[in-house]
Amino acid sequence: MTITTVNRVLPAALIALLAAGACSAPSSTVTDAIPHTVTGTAATAATAAPTATMATATTIAAATATTASPAPASAATAPLSISDPWVKTAHSGMSAAFATLVNTTGEAVTVVAASTPVSSSVELHEVVGDGGTTTMRRKQDGFVIPAGGRHVLQPGGDHIMLMGVRTAVEPGAEVPFTLTLKDGRTVSFMAVAKDFAGANESYAPHE
């Protein structure tokens, strides 16, 4: 055999050996070696599937949250609205609180008692005239506020009387008060302490 013939036979033999090796390789090896690229309709379906699943999950989560956390119902309207409340400053002894009581209901509301932590005894008072002088006394029937109306508590008139101040009421302090109504309901408010030289009526002897 000539050298030219050998040169032609060897490349052919190498090609045959390589081809045989490729055919005998496991299919998984071939598959893993080839990059996976999905195009066309198959790619669209593959992408759309998780997107649709996520959208459904989001919708279900939103619906569950809505069901689990309903909007809170609006609070019932308080029977009284307290306007411009204030209390006379005092270090001890007596003081008085004033405000405008506004009835927000369609029927009369009666205030029968009041309380505050700064006084051991609190009464509802009125001021009455007798022979040119004025005295204050307990308002036996309480403060009656007509339906949709208002009742003013002011110096020289009806007021909330603090009979025994046990905690100093300093200027600018906010003092808590609670009113008790005839039907048992209560209304709370904060009164600002102010210096005031008036409201020094004498107390009725029989009281």
Helices and strands as residue ranges (DSSP letters): H 3-24, H 27-33, H 40-68, E 80-88, E 93-103, E 109-115, E 122-130, E 133-138, E 143-145, E 150-153, E 159-165, E 174-181, E 186-194, E 202-203
